Amino acid sequence: MSDSIKHECGIAVLRLLKPLEFYKEKYGTAFYGVNKMYLMMEKQHNRGQDGAGFASIKLDTKPGERYISRVRSIAQQPIQDIFAQINDRVNKEFEAHPEYTDDVALQKKHIPYIGEVFLGHVRYGTFGKNSVESVHPFLRQNNWMHRNLIMAGNFNMTNVKELFANLIRLGQHPKEYTDTITIMEKIGHFLDDAVSKIYKDVKKEGFSKMEASPLIAERLNVAKVLRKAAKDWDGGYAMAGLIGHGDSFVLRDPAGIRPTYYYKDDEIVVIASERPVIQTVFNVKFEDVKELDPGHAIITKKSGKVVIKKILEPIERKACSFERVYFSRGSDAEIYQERKMLGKLLMPKVLEAIDNDTKNTVFSYIPNTAETSFFGMIETAEAALNKKKTAAILKGQRSLSAEKVTDVLSERIRVEKIAIKDVKLRTFITEDSSRDDLVAHVYDVTYGVIKPTDNLVIIDDSIVRGTTLKMSILKMLDRLNPKKIIVVSSAPQIRYPDCYGIDMANLESLVAFRAALALLKEADTFHIVKDVYLKCIEQTDLDDKHVQNFVKEIYDPFTDEQLSDKIAELLSDESIKAEVKIIFQSVENLHKACPEHLGDWYFTGNYPTVGGNRVVNRAFINFYEGNKERAY
């Protein structure tokens, strides 16, 4: 993606179902779980590079022995930093105590991070301070083992204010006003309540305090705790938690917005944000990795029993399509084919834009994740060219010479690597001139392969703000002196902000929104902007379920093509000599390519939860009033 946007997070949960001695015997190390967690987190680094965290729990420890370990980092390479710290600590223990080397019981007793239950998290800092305190997993501590709660998630809630107020009504005093703390405290409240009730019951049954502990672990109904805690949540989430005595869970939102996959055999239970991560790290088949159903939780009890429970009633499935277009790893078998299909479905529009002149057209892509869509586009282009070759040969019949047939057959689709991202430059400096200069140098281009008579077609995953296109890519491509530059987006026009975990929080940064405003001015209908603002204001005190997305009215007067042409105009200034055209994927074709992932609110404004409409209206109010605050 040429525009840098950030995704909330990735999670990894691993539960070892056999004693640590088993893994030492079979795999040569009792640190099997730690090693696998490193691989799972590293394989999901695409989901977050601003911070990473790791936590582990040891089962069946004696009083006075440490059973929870946690490490977090915001170093430049946070995953490597975490596991370097773990490795350093482990090696020091082995150096100081050689007797631990082959004794798993001593390792478990004395060395931190080794254990049976693990939780890992990778994070992008979307807003607020990117301090280590903001990095998951979060820990809610208590002297009662059963009340310790470790949590991490890939999520965003639209109704944090309401959830925070609910905590206050429950008599709590949360230490921070963030959705992570709010969610953890909500689960923690009902966890405390459940543990207290079980303790009272076992006490009445005549058990001592010491005897009560294993009974609490056995009787604790994690699903019931989650049902009570999650009742009022509105957002997209894959929420993971570990409870001090060893129970663990992952809960997915009722619309299936955020992805969650799991695998289980007699040795392990593993949950991650991405399927190929589990396939690769544990060498298992595609069909053996299951998707967790929306509204359900996978719960592993301390005993090792695994259950999948419905926690919230599923609503219409709206799994995020942006996951498929960009964020998830393209090594997933389904995602790879979906991205190729996105490219294929764009090709008819591209051929029309170049008047079917493939001979004088060079095709390329903006690295790196647009590459798969590019393959699909080229396959379709080659099929169209072969059809043209066949027609030419048949038309010539016997009069064609061997040389002419060879000439016809030798024509190829011209594919070149044009845009090169040669250095990872940070572009978040707020001072405009510094930022613009950085953006302008993120990409370089390949010289000497474009003729002045050539069209240049270049595919990108999506166009969000258009900053890098305007400041860098189009200017650099124009230096190659093509006749025409056609930028193709494998995603539709991004018209609305996200509120479920991808960092697109305001409207005015979206180039499609700016294009709509420009068209309204040209048509002398800019009064619609004020009309929409007043409609949004009128809804501010309504319950979320009654709120409508009136921002759609900004786009309603215009066709997709009108907006695309205006976006091309906004992104290409008078210094660009070539004709510039931008082609976007249609929403209809997005649904064809990704039929199981119809969460398209970025493009259509059809938010999957009631909180989404409130957020988009608030984003519009903020824009109109010049308020730079986030809409959620």
C-alpha positions in Angstrom: 0.0 0.0 0.0 1.5 3.3 -1.0 -0.4 5.1 1.8 0.8 4.0 5.2 -2.2 3.1 7.4 -2.0 1.0 10.6 -3.9 -2.0 11.8 -4.6 -2.6 15.5 -3.0 -5.9 16.3 -2.4 -9.6 16.0 -2.8 -12.2 18.8 -1.3 -15.6 19.5 -2.5 -18.0 22.2 -0.9 -21.4 22.9 -1.9 -24.0 25.5 0.3 -27.1 26.0 -2.0 -30.0 26.9 0.8 -32.4 28.1 3.4 -32.1 30.9 6.5 -30.1 29.9 8.5 -33.4 30.2 6.6 -34.6 27.1 7.9 -31.7 25.0 11.4 -32.2 26.3 11.3 -35.9 25.4 9.7 -35.4 21.9 11.1 -32.0 20.8 14.3 -31.8 22.8 13.3 -28.8 24.9 10.8 -27.8 27.6 10.9 -24.4 26.0 8.9 -25.7 23.0 6.0 -23.4 23.8 8.2 -20.3 24.1 9.9 -21.2 20.7 6.5 -21.6 19.0 5.3 -18.3 20.4 8.3 -16.6 18.9 7.5 -18.0 15.5 3.8 -17.2 15.7 4.5 -13.6 16.7 7.2 -13.1 14.1 4.9 -14.6 11.4 2.3 -11.9 12.4 4.7 -8.9 12.5 2.7 -7.6 9.5 -0.1 -6.8 11.9 2.0 -4.6 14.2 5.5 -3.3 14.6 5.2 -0.5 17.2 5.1 -2.8 20.2 4.9 -6.5 21.2 4.2 -8.3 24.4 4.4 -11.9 25.8 2.9 -13.5 28.9 3.1 -17.0 30.3 1.5 -19.0 33.1 2.8 -22.0 34.9 0.2 -24.6 36.0 0.1 -26.2 39.5 2.8 -24.1 41.2 3.2 -24.1 44.9 2.4 -21.0 47.1 5.4 -18.6 47.0 6.4 -19.7 43.5 6.1 -17.2 40.7 3.6 -18.4 38.1 3.0 -15.4 35.8 5.7 -13.9 33.6 5.3 -10.9 31.3 7.5 -8.9 29.1 6.7 -6.0 26.7 8.7 -3.9 24.3 8.5 -0.8 22.1 12.0 -1.2 20.8 12.6 -0.8 17.0 12.2 -4.5 16.6 10.0 -5.3 19.5 9.4 -9.1 18.9 13.2 -9.7 18.6 13.7 -7.6 21.7 11.2 -9.5 23.8 12.7 -12.9 22.9 16.3 -11.6 23.3 15.3 -10.6 26.8 13.8 -14.0 27.5 16.8 -15.8 26.0 19.2 -13.7 28.0 17.3 -14.4 31.3 17.1 -18.2 30.6 20.8 -18.4 29.6 21.8 -16.6 32.8 19.8 -19.1 34.9 21.4 -22.0 33.1 24.9 -20.5 33.6 24.3 -19.9 37.3 22.6 -23.3 37.8 23.9 -26.0 35.4 21.8 -28.6 37.3 18.7 -27.1 35.6 19.9 -28.2 32.2 18.2 -31.6 32.1 15.7 -31.2 34.9 12.4 -29.9 33.6 10.9 -29.7 37.1 13.7 -27.4 38.2 13.4 -25.4 35.0 9.7 -24.8 35.6 10.1 -24.0 39.2 13.0 -21.5 38.9 13.1 -20.1 35.3 10.6 -17.5 34.2 8.6 -17.6 30.9 8.6 -21.4 30.7 5.1 -22.7 31.3 2.0 -24.3 29.7 -0.2 -21.3 28.8 1.1 -18.4 26.6 -0.3 -15.2 25.2 1.5 -13.0 22.6 0.5 -9.7 21.0 1.8 -7.4 18.3 0.6 -3.8 18.1 0.5 -0.7 16.0 0.1 2.4 18.1 -2.9 4.0 16.4 -3.3 6.9 18.7 -2.3 8.1 22.2 1.1 7.5 23.6 3.1 4.7 22.1 4.6 3.9 25.5 5.3 0.4 26.9 2.4 0.9 29.2 0.1 0.9 26.1 1.4 -2.5 24.9 -0.6 -5.6 25.5 -0.9 -8.0 27.3 -2.4 -6.1 30.2 -2.3 -7.6 33.6 -4.9 -7.3 36.4 -3.3 -8.5 39.5 -4.7 -10.1 42.6 -3.5 -12.2 45.5 -6.1 -14.8 44.6 -4.7 -16.9 41.7 -8.2 -17.1 40.1 -8.6 -13.3 40.0 -5.4 -12.6 38.1 -6.3 -11.7 34.5 -4.0 -11.2 31.6 -5.6 -9.8 28.4 -4.7 -8.8 24.9 -6.8 -8.2 21.8 -7.1 -7.2 18.2 -10.0 -4.8 18.6 -11.6 -1.4 18.9 -14.8 -0.5 20.7 -17.1 2.2 19.4 -18.8 2.8 22.8 -16.0 3.2 25.3 -17.7 6.1 26.9 -20.8 4.0 27.7 -18.7 1.0 28.9 -16.6 3.3 31.1 -19.8 4.8 32.7 -21.1 1.2 33.3 -17.9 0.4 35.3 -18.4 3.5 37.4 -22.0 2.4 38.1 -20.6 -1.0 39.2 -18.6 0.9 41.8 -15.2 0.6 40.1 -12.6 3.3 39.6 -10.7 2.4 36.4 -7.2 3.8 36.3 -7.4 4.8 32.6 -10.0 5.8 30.0 -9.0 3.4 27.3 -11.0 0.6 25.7 -8.4 -2.1 26.7 -8.5 -1.1 30.4 -12.3 -0.8 30.3 -12.8 -4.2 28.7 -10.3 -5.9 31.1 -12.0 -4.3 34.2 -15.4 -5.4 33.0 -14.3 -9.0 32.6 -12.4 -8.7 35.9 -15.5 -7.5 37.7 -17.5 -10.5 36.7 -14.6 -12.8 37.2 -14.2 -11.5 40.8 -17.9 -12.0 41.3 -17.9 -15.5 40.0 -14.9 -16.6 42.1 -16.4 -15.1 45.3 -19.7 -17.0 44.7 -18.0 -20.3 44.1 -15.8 -19.8 47.2 -18.9 -19.2 49.3 -20.5 -22.3 47.9 -17.5 -24.6 48.6 -17.1 -23.1 52.1 -20.7 -24.0 52.8 -19.9 -27.5 51.6 -17.3 -27.7 54.3 -14.1 -27.3 52.3 -11.2 -25.3 53.8 -9.7 -22.3 52.0 -6.8 -24.4 50.8 -9.1 -27.1 49.5 -11.3 -24.5 47.8 -8.7 -23.4 45.2 -8.8 -26.4 42.9 -12.6 -26.5 43.2 -12.8 -22.8 42.1 -10.6 -23.6 39.0 -12.8 -26.6 38.2 -16.2 -24.9 38.7 -15.4 -21.5 37.2 -17.8 -20.9 34.2 -15.7 -18.7 31.9 -18.4 -18.6 29.3 -20.8 -17.1 31.9 -18.3 -14.5 32.9 -17.8 -13.5 29.3 -21.5 -13.3 28.6 -22.0 -10.9 31.4 -19.0 -8.8 30.6 -19.6 -8.6 26.8 -23.3 -7.9 26.9 -22.9 -4.2 25.9 -19.8 -4.3 23.8 -20.0 -2.7 20.3 -17.0 -3.1 18.1 -14.8 -5.5 16.2 -12.7 -7.8 18.4 -10.8 -10.9 18.9 -10.3 -10.8 22.7 -7.8 -13.1 24.4 -7.4 -13.7 28.1 -5.5 -16.0 30.5 -6.7 -16.5 34.1 -4.1 -17.0 36.8 -4.9 -20.6 37.6 -4.6 -21.6 33.9 -8.0 -21.2 32.1 -7.7 -19.3 28.8 -10.2 -18.0 26.2 -10.5 -16.1 22.9 -13.8 -14.4 22.1 -14.7 -13.1 18.6 -17.2 -10.3 17.9 -20.7 -11.3 16.8 -20.3 -9.9 13.2 -16.9 -11.7 12.7 -15.2 -8.4 11.9 -11.8 -9.3 13.3 -10.3 -12.7 12.2 -9.7 -15.6 14.6 -8.4 -19.1 13.7 -7.6 -22.1 15.9 -6.2 -25.6 15.8 -6.3 -28.4 18.3 -4.7 -31.8 18.7 -3.8 -34.0 21.7 -0.6 -31.9 22.3 -1.7 -28.2 21.8 -4.5 -25.7 21.4 -3.4 -22.7 19.4 -5.3 -19.6 18.4 -4.0 -16.8 16.1 -5.2 -13.9 14.0 -4.1 -15.6 10.8 -4.5 -19.2 9.5 -1.2 -19.6 7.6 0.7 -18.7 10.8 -0.8 -21.8 12.5 -0.2 -23.9 9.4 3.4 -22.9 9.0 4.5 -23.0 12.7 2.8 -26.3 13.5 3.0 -27.9 10.0 -0.7 -28.6 9.8 -3.1 -28.8 6.8 -5.3 -25.9 5.7 -8.5 -27.8 6.4 -7.3 -28.6 10.0 -7.2 -25.0 11.0 -10.7 -23.8 11.8 -12.2 -20.3 11.9 -13.8 -19.4 15.2 -17.5 -18.6 14.6 -18.6 -15.0 15.3 -20.0 -14.4 18.8 -18.2 -17.6 20.0 -15.4 -18.2 22.4 -12.9 -21.0 22.5 -12.2 -21.8 26.1 -9.5 -24.1 27.5 -9.9 -25.1 31.1 -7.0 -25.7 33.4 -7.8 -29.4 33.1 -7.1 -29.2 29.3 -10.7 -29.6 28.3 -11.5 -27.4 25.3 -15.0 -26.1 24.5 -16.4 -23.7 22.0 -19.3 -21.7 23.5 -21.7 -19.2 22.0 -21.3 -16.0 24.1 -23.2 -13.5 22.1 -25.9 -14.0 19.5 -24.2 -13.7 16.0 -25.5 -10.9 13.8 -25.1 -10.6 10.0 -21.6 -11.7 9.2 -19.4 -8.7 8.1 -15.9 -10.0 8.2 -13.5 -7.2 7.3 -12.7 -7.1 3.6 -9.7 -4.9 4.2 -8.1 -7.9 6.0 -8.2 -9.7 2.6 -7.1 -6.9 0.4 -4.2 -5.8 2.5 -3.5 -6.7 6.1 -3.5 -10.5 6.3 -0.6 -12.5 5.0 -1.0 -13.3 1.3 0.4 -16.9 2.0 -3.1 -17.9 3.1 -4.5 -20.2 0.3 -7.9 -18.4 0.2 -6.5 -14.9 0.4 -4.0 -15.5 -2.3 -6.7 -16.6 -4.7 -9.0 -13.7 -3.6 -6.2 -11.1 -4.3 -5.6 -12.6 -7.7 -9.3 -12.4 -8.5 -9.3 -8.7 -7.5 -6.7 -8.1 -10.1 -8.6 -10.2 -12.7 -11.8 -8.3 -12.2 -10.1 -5.0 -12.7 -8.6 -5.9 -16.1 -11.6 -5.1 -18.3 -11.6 -1.5 -17.1 -7.9 -1.3 -17.6 -8.1 -2.6 -21.2 -10.7 -0.1 -22.0 -8.5 2.7 -20.6 -5.6 1.7 -22.8 -7.9 1.1 -25.9 -6.7 -2.6 -25.8 -3.3 -1.4 -26.8 -1.2 -3.9 -24.8 1.7 -3.6 -27.2 2.3 0.0 -26.1 1.6 -0.6 -22.4 3.9 -1.5 -19.5 2.3 -3.1 -16.4 3.7 -2.9 -12.9 2.7 -2.7 -9.2 3.5 -0.8 -6.1 5.2 -3.2 -3.7 4.6 -5.3 -1.9 1.2 -6.7 -1.2 -0.3 -5.5 -4.5 1.9 -8.1 -6.2 -0.7 -10.9 -6.0 -3.5 -8.7 -7.5 -0.9 -7.8 -10.2 -0.5 -11.5 -11.0 -4.3 -11.8 -11.5 -4.4 -8.7 -13.6 -1.6 -10.0 -15.9 -3.2 -13.4 -16.3 -6.3 -11.7 -17.6 -4.3 -9.4 -19.8 -2.5 -12.4 -21.3 -5.8 -14.2 -21.9 -7.0 -11.1 -23.8 -3.8 -10.9 -25.8 -4.0 -14.6 -26.7 -7.6 -14.1 -27.9 -6.3 -11.2 -30.1 -3.4 -13.3 -31.5 -5.8 -16.2 -32.3 -8.2 -13.7 -34.1 -5.2 -12.3 -36.1 -4.0 -15.7 -37.2 -7.5 -16.9 -38.1 -8.2 -13.8 -40.1 -5.0 -14.2 -42.1 -5.8 -17.8 -42.9 -3.3 -19.3 -45.4 -2.0 -16.0 -46.6 0.1 -15.4 -43.4 3.8 -16.0 -43.8 5.7 -18.0 -41.1 7.5 -14.7 -40.2 4.2 -13.0 -39.7 2.8 -15.8 -37.5 6.0 -15.7 -35.5 5.7 -11.9 -35.1 2.0 -12.3 -33.9 2.9 -15.0 -31.5 6.0 -13.1 -30.1 3.9 -10.3 -28.7 4.0 -10.4 -24.9 2.4 -8.4 -22.1 5.1 -6.0 -21.0 5.8 -6.5 -17.3 8.4 -4.4 -15.5 9.4 -3.6 -11.9 8.9 0.1 -12.0 8.3 1.4 -8.5 10.9 0.4 -5.9 10.5 1.0 -2.2 14.2 1.2 -1.5 14.1 2.4 2.1 11.6 2.4 4.9 11.2 6.1 5.7 9.0 7.2 8.6 6.5 9.9 7.4 4.8 10.9 10.6 6.8 14.1 11.2 4.2 16.8 11.7 6.1 19.7 10.2 4.8 19.9 6.7 7.9 20.6 4.7 9.9 17.9 6.4 7.1 15.4 6.0 6.5 16.2 2.3 10.2 15.9 1.5 10.3 12.4 3.2 7.2 11.2 1.4 8.6 12.3 -1.9 11.6 10.0 -1.5 10.0 6.8 -0.2 9.9 5.3 -3.7 12.4 5.2 -6.6 11.7 4.2 -10.2 13.3 2.1 -12.9 14.6 4.1 -15.8 15.0 3.1 -19.4 12.0 0.8 -20.0 9.3 3.2 -20.9 8.9 4.9 -24.3 7.1 8.2 -24.8 4.4 6.3 -26.7 3.7 3.9 -23.8 0.9 3.7 -21.3 2.0 2.9 -17.8 -0.4 0.8 -15.7 0.5 0.4 -12.0 -1.6 -1.4 -9.4 -1.8 -0.5 -5.7 -3.8 -2.3 -3.0 -5.9 0.8 -2.1 -5.7 4.5 -2.1 -6.6 6.0 1.2 -5.2 9.5 1.6 -3.3 9.7 -1.7 -0.4 11.5 0.0 2.3 9.2 -1.3 0.8 9.0 -4.8 0.6 12.8 -5.0 3.9 13.7 -3.4 6.1 10.9 -4.7 4.8 8.1 -7.0 3.1 10.1 -9.7 5.9 12.6 -10.0 8.5 9.9 -10.2 6.5 7.9 -12.7 6.1 11.0 -14.8 9.8 11.3 -15.0 9.8 8.2 -17.2 7.8 10.2 -19.8 4.9 7.8 -20.5 2.0 9.0 -22.6 -0.5 8.0 -19.9 -0.3 6.9 -16.3 -3.1 4.6 -15.1 -3.2 3.9 -11.3 -5.3 0.9 -10.5 -6.6 0.2 -6.9 -7.6 -3.3 -6.1 -9.9 -1.9 -3.4 -12.9 0.4 -4.0 -12.9 4.1 -3.1 -12.4 4.5 0.7 -15.1 6.9 1.6 -15.7 6.4 5.3 -13.6 6.1 8.5 -13.1 2.9 10.3 -13.9 2.4 14.0 -13.1 -1.3 14.4 -9.4 -1.5 14.5 -7.8 0.1 11.4 -6.4 3.6 11.8 -8.7 5.6 9.6 -10.4 7.8 12.2 -11.3 11.0 10.3 -13.0 12.0 7.0 -10.9 14.9 5.8 -7.8 12.7 5.3 -9.6 10.5 2.8 -9.0 11.6 -0.8 -12.4 10.3 -1.9 -14.1 12.6 0.7 -12.0 15.6 -0.5 -13.0 14.7 -4.1 -16.7 14.7 -3.2 -16.4 18.1 -1.6 -14.6 19.5 -4.7 -17.4 18.1 -6.9 -20.1 19.7 -4.6 -18.4 23.0 -5.0 -18.2 22.7 -8.7 -21.8 21.8 -9.0 -22.8 24.7 -6.7 -24.4 22.3 -4.3 -22.0 22.7 -1.3 -25.1 23.5 0.9 -25.4 19.7 1.2 -22.4 19.8 3.5 -24.2 22.0 6.0 -27.4 20.0 5.6 -25.6 16.8 6.5 -23.9 18.5 9.5 -27.3 19.6 10.9 -28.7 16.1 10.4 -25.7 14.7 12.2 -26.1 17.2 15.1 -29.8 16.3 15.4 -28.9 12.6 16.1 -26.3 13.2 18.8 -28.6 12.4 21.7 -30.3 9.4 20.0 -29.7 5.8 21.0 -27.2 4.2 18.6 -29.8 1.9 17.2 -31.7 4.9 15.8 -28.8 6.7 14.3 -28.4 6.8 10.5 -25.3 7.4 8.4 -26.2 10.8 6.7 -22.6 11.2 5.4 -23.7 9.0 2.5 -25.5 12.1 1.1 -22.1 13.7 0.4 -21.4 11.0 -2.2 -24.9 10.4 -3.5 -25.0 13.0 -6.3 -21.9 11.5 -8.0 -21.1 8.3 -9.9 -18.0 6.3 -9.1 -16.4 7.4 -12.3 -16.9 11.1 -11.5 -15.2 10.6 -8.1 -12.4 8.6 -9.6 -11.7 11.3 -12.2 -11.8 14.0 -9.5 -9.4 12.0 -7.3 -7.0 11.7 -10.3 -7.2 15.5 -10.7 -6.5 16.2 -7.1 -3.5 13.9 -7.0 -1.9 15.2 -10.2 -0.8 18.8 -10.3 0.2 20.9 -13.3 3.8 19.7 -13.1 2.8 16.2 -14.3 2.9 16.0 -18.1 1.3 12.6 -18.6 -2.4 12.1 -18.6 -3.4 10.5 -15.3 -6.3 8.2 -14.8 -7.3 6.3 -11.6 -9.4 3.1 -11.7 -10.9 1.7 -8.6 -12.4 -1.7 -7.9 -16.2 -1.8 -7.7 -17.8 -2.9 -4.5 -19.7 -5.5 -6.5 -16.5 -7.1 -7.7 -14.9 -6.9 -4.2 -17.8 -9.0 -3.0 -17.3 -11.4 -5.9 -13.6 -11.8 -5.0 -14.1 -12.1 -1.3 -17.6 -13.6 -0.9 -17.1 -14.6 2.7 -15.8 -11.2 3.8 -18.5 -8.7 3.1 -17.5 -6.1 5.7 -17.4 -3.2 3.3 -18.2 -0.2 5.5 -15.0 1.7 4.4 -16.4 1.8 0.9 -20.2 1.8 1.4 -20.8 3.3 4.8 -22.8 0.2 5.8 -21.4 -0.3 9.3 -21.9 -3.7 10.8 -22.7 -2.5 14.3 -25.0 0.3 15.6 -22.0 2.2 16.9 -20.5 2.7 13.5 -23.2 5.2 12.3 -22.6 7.3 15.4 -18.9 7.3 14.8 -19.1 8.3 11.1 -21.5 11.2 12.0 -19.2 12.3 14.8 -16.3 12.2 12.3 -18.3 14.5 10.0 -19.2 16.9 12.9 -15.5 17.0 13.8 -14.6 17.8 10.2 -17.3 20.5 9.9 -16.3 22.2 13.2 -12.6 21.9 12.5 -12.2 19.6 15.5 -9.1 17.4 15.2 -10.3 14.9 17.9 -10.9 11.3 17.0 -14.5 10.3 16.4 -14.3 7.4 18.9 
